[in-house]
């Protein structure tokens, strides 16, 4: 990229804002645009303009984008729709914010991708490295935008990055020192033409592999095992189903309920399952993957043990909010796809009222049926409510709520009985009613823990 290039940044949320500031810091000219016009965006626009950027709200200028040397595209923008679908932009160089930040980053990267468990594993790896005294911020889809990390004058020891398929779709040179794939399942079928296309973007993680790359792979997932193809680098494996196959290094859960790290032919006990604060088999898998990544980063075993036992998990992911009148309220708003909700359902030990709904993402809800054994009522809401009722109504009681999210919570309160759990695990995007899953989860917690009159006020 030439000196003082013109960088076009599409989207002015956290990652776009960070990419624009990073480009300005390195002497580039910046044109940044967003279709929104909210008060928050206007404030961001004023800040970026004061730093030297040209900003447009309420749309994107095709002429200005055509003049740019490279486009940094928000992961929320579908490349087949809107301004990006303009034929004149077909040959324009475009990259994700992840790729753009990597050009300026001076720290080794641990990248975590997969369908579910990315955020928890990213946060856990960051925690394990910090326990060893290293500066290792969590970034990407969690914590900081990677451009914020690259912007720092003092670079970290490691950058721990959650990498989505949308971000990986637009990489060129992004090369993690250590790469982790948690699992694979259908997702984002509202944007991808097929599951294969979605997996293909995940597989781009391996396109820049070298002989020095380290890959951490889920041995229990055949799709993950196929994903790297013939990519070079050392491979380590994790499994919750018992000891690894002969010749495989990595980590596993043994028959005694112990998490075992196997490196150099030596088995080392890390922790017992009972020592983990995280619940569910899926979180054991996340802990195993994180332990391998930390060991590959040469973190002492004592720090790995302390990090595993001290980590309390993420908000919005199987987060216990409150037990009131014998009813346990659980916030799993981060479950934005069928596979993630299935994991939550498998963790339930009580009779359950399931809050399911939001913006449909293309998967049939019938695939949840094998895991609905503890669910006595589904409360369907949002845009997806008619499809949920159609897919599940013949098999169990579905209560369809057409009003506000407050009405959803009130319905759950009326249905749940002492000994039940009320689980918000929507299996849908949040964008029909909320800005993001965080806002959805925060609203759930506010409604559950406060008087509704106070929330209205």
N, C-alpha and C positions, 0 to 999 in steps of 0.2 A: 504494500500500500504506500502510495507516494506521500511525501511530506505535505502537511496542510491539506489533506484530502477533504472532500465534502462527504460527511457521514449523514445518511438519512436514518432516523430512528422512528419506527412506526409503533406507536403505543407509548403512553406516558405514565404507566403505573410504575411500580417499584423498579423492575428490571430495566425498563426504557429510560426512566429518569437517571438511573445509575450509569447506564451505557452512555447517555448524552454527556454526563459530567466527566466520565472517564475520557471520552474523546476530546472534550475541551481541555482537560488537564494536559493532554499530550499534543496540544497545538493544532488540532483539527477543527475545521469548520463544521457546524452541526445544524441540520434542519430536523426538527422533531415535531411530529404531528399526532393528533388523536381525534377520534370522532366525537368524543365526549366534550362537555362544556361545564361540568360540575364546578362547584366552588373550590373543591380540593384541587382539581386540575388547573383552575385559573391561578391558584396560589403557586402551584408547581411551575406553571408557565412563567409567572413573574420572576421566580427564583432563577430559572434557567436563562431567561432573557437577560437578567442582571449579570449572569456569568458569561454571556456572549453568544448564546444559541438563538437561532431563528425558530420561533414556535408558532404552530398553527393549531387551533382548536376547532372542533366541529367538522373535521374532514381532513383529507389528504390531497395535496396538490400533485397531480400527475407530472406536470412540467418540472416541479422542484425535485420530485423523486427521480425522474429521468436524468437530471443534472448531477445526481449523487454518484460518487465512486463506488459506494457499497451501502446496502440497506441492512440495518439491524432490526430484525422483525420480532415483535412480541410473540411469545408462545400461544397467546390467546387468539391470534389472527389466523384464520383458516386460509392457507395459500391458494385455495381453489375458489375463493369468494372475494367480493369487494374489490378494493383497489389492487390487491395482489394478483387478481385474475385478469387484469388489463393486459392484452397481448403485447403492448409496447414495453412492458416490464419483464417479459419472458426471459430475456437474455441478461437482465441486470443481476449483478452479483449480490446475493443476499446471504446473511448468516444469522444464527441465533445469538442472543445476548451471551450465552455460555461460550460460544466460539469467540466472539469479539473480546470478551474479558480475558480469555486465555492468551490472546496475543500480547497482553500487557502484564500478565501474571508471572511472578518470579518465585513460585513455590510449587512443590510437587502436589499432585492432585489425587485424592481418593474419590472416585465417582461411583455412586450407587444408583442403579436403575432397576426396573422390574415393574410389575403391575401393582403389587401391594407390598407394604413394609418398607418402602423407600425412606419415608420421613423418619420412622422410628429407628431404622438402621443408621441413617445419616446422623441423627442426633446422638445415638449411642456410640458410634465411632468417634465423633467429636468429643464426647464425654471421656472415653477411654484414653484418648490422646492427651486431653487436658489433665487427667489424673496423673499422667507421667510428666507434667510440667510443661507441655508443649502448647504453643499457640496454634489452635486448629479450629477455626470458626466453621460452623455449619452454614452452608450456602446453597444457592440454586433455588429449588422450590421451597426451601425451608430456611429460616434465619435471614441471612443477608443475600442480596443478589451477588453473583460472583464478581460483577463489575465493581461493587462496593469494596470487596476484598482486594481486587487488583488496584483500586484507587489509593489504597493506603500507602503512605510513605514507607512505613516499616512493614515488610511483607511477612506473612505468618510462616511457621514451620511447615504446616500442611494446610491445604484447602480441602475440606470435605464437602463434596458436592452431590446434591440430589439432582439427577438428570432425567427429565421426562422425555418421552418419545418425541414430543413437539420440538424440544430443544436439540435433541440428537439429530433430528431430520435435517438441520441446517448447519452441520459442522463441517470443517475442512481439515483443521490441524489439531483439534482438541484431542490430547493424548494423556489419559490418566496414568499415573505410575501404578495404581492399584484400581481395578474395576470389579464391582460386585453386581451380580444379578440375583435379586431376591426370589423371583418367581415370575411366571407368565400366565395370563388368562385374558380372555376377550375384554376389551375396553375401548372407549372412544369410537364406537362404531357409528356414532352420529357424524364423525369426521373422516374416518377411514373407510375405504370401500370394502375392506375385508380384514379379517383377523391377521392374515398373512402380511398385509401391508403395514399393519400396526407393529407386528413382530419385526418386520424388515427395518423399520426406523430404530427399534431397540438394538438391532444387530449392528447398526452403524457405530456403536461404541467400540467395536473391534476393528474397524477399518484402518485405524492408525496404529495398530498394535506393533510392538517391536519385541525383540528377543528378551528385553528387560521388563516387559509388562508382567504384571501379576493379576490373575483372574480368580475370583472367588465365585463359585457356581453352586447352585442348588442341585444336589445329586438326586433329590426326590422328584424333580420336575423334568420330564423328558424334553420338553420344549426348550428349557434353559440349557440343557446339556447339548442340544443341537445348535444353539444360537451362535457360538463362536466360530463354527466351521473349522477351518484350518489356520485360524489366527495364531501367530507366534506368541510365545510367552509361557510362563509357568502357571499351572492350574492347581487350585486347591478347591476342596469340595466340603459341603456341609450337609448333614442329614439328621432328621429327628426320628428316623425309622430304625436306628440301630447302627452298628459299627460299619465304617466305610469298607468298600471293597479292597481287596489286597492291592497294594501299590498306590492307593490313593492317600494323599496327605490332606489335612484340613481339620474339621471338628465334627463331633457327632454327639448325640444323646444316647447313653448306654442303657442297658436294661435295669440298672440300679437308680435311674433318675439323675445321673451325673452328666454334666457337660464336659466332654473330653476334647482336648486339643492334641492332634497328632502331627508332629513335625519331626523330620529327620528320623522317622521310625520309632520315636518315643511318644508314649501316651502320658499326658499330664491332665489331672483333674482340675478344672477351673472353678466350678461351683456346683452345688446341688440345685435342682429345680426349685426346691422350697426356699432357697436363699434369694431367688429373683423376686423383685417387686412386680414384675410384669406378669400378666395372666395370659394363658392360652398357648397352644402348641406353636402358633404362628410367631409368637414373641420369643419362644425358645429358638426357632430358626433364625430370627433376626439377631439374637444374642450370639449364636454360633457364627453367623456371617461376620458380625462386627468384630468378634474375637480374632478370627483369622486375619481380617484386614489390619487390626491393631498389631498383631504379632508380625505381620509382613512389614509393618512400619517400625519394627524393632522396639515395641513397647514392652516393658517388663511385665512378667506374669502377675506380679502383685498389683500393679496398676489396673490390669485387665480384670482381675478378681474384684477389686474395690469398685471399679466402674460398673461392673455387672450387678453387684449387690446394691449399689447406691442409686442406680438410675430409676427414676419414677415414671418414665413414659411421657407421652405427649398429650397436650390438651386436644380435645376433639377426637381422640382415638381411644374408645372403650374407657372413657373418663367417668368415674363414678361421681355424680353430682351431689346426690343427697339420698338418704333413706328417710322417708316420712310416712307415718301411719302404716309401717310395714312394707311400703312400696319402694323399691330401689330404682332410681332414675339414672340412666346411663347415656352419656353423650358420645355418640360415635359419628358425628357429623362428617368426619373426614372420609367415611365410607361412601364414595361417590360412584361406585360401580358394583355390579353383582358379586364379583369375587370377594371384594372387601366385606360386604354385608354377610356373605356366607361364612367368612372367618369369624365375624362377631357372633353370629348365631351359634356356631360350634362352641363358643366360649360360654354360652348361657347355661346356668344351672338351676334357674327358677322358671316357673310358668311366665310367659313373656307376652307383653303387648308391644308389637313392632310398629314403629312409625316409618312408613315407607312412602317416598314420593319426592317430587321436585321436577327438574327438567329431564325428560327421557333421553337416554344415551344409546338406544338402539338394541339393547339386549332383552330377550324375553324374561319375564319374571318367573316363569314356570321353572327355570333352572334352580330357583331357590327351594322348591318343594321338598327335596330330600333333607333339607336342614331346618325345616319349620316345625319339627316335632314338638318343641317346647312352646311354640307360639300358639296361643288360643285366639288371638285377635290381631288382625292387621288393620291399622288405620292408614288409609290411602289418601294422599293429599297432593295438591299442586297439579301441574300440567300432566303428569304421568298417571294421575289417579284413575282415569277410565281404563287404561291399559292394565294397571295393577289389578283392578277389580275383574277385568276380563280374564286375566291369566290365572288368578288365584281364587276367585270367588266360588268356584265349584268345589274346592277342596277344603276351605276353612272360612271362618267368618271374616269378612272384609267390611269395615266401617268406612264409608267414603265421606270425607269432609271437604266441602267446597268453599269454605270461608277462609279466614285469616289463619296464620300460624298459631295465634292465640286460641282459636277455636279447636285446632288440632290438640293442643295441650289440655284444654278443658275436656275434650272428649276422652282423652287418655285417663284423666283423673276420675272421670265418671265410670270408666270400665274397669280400671285396675283395682285389685283387691289385695289385702294384706298377704304378703308372701310372694307377690308378683314382682317382675322387673318391667319397667317401661324403657324400651331401647329405641333411641333415635339412631337408626342406621339406614339412611335413605336409599342407597343404591342408585342415586341420581345426582346430577349436578344441581347446584343451588340457584341458578341464575333466573329462574322464573319468579322467585320471591326475594332473593338476597343477592348481595354483591359477590359473595364467595361462601365457602363452607364455614369459614371462621365466624362470619356474621351470623350464619344459621345456628351454629353451635352456641355462640354467645347469647343469642336470643332464647334458645332453649333453656340455657342455664338461668337466665334472668327470670323467665316465666316460672321455672320450677322452684326457685329459691326465694322469690319475693311475692308479695301480694300483687295480684294482677292489677288492682287499682293503682298501685305505685308505679307499675310498668307503664300503664296507660298515661300516667302523668309525666 
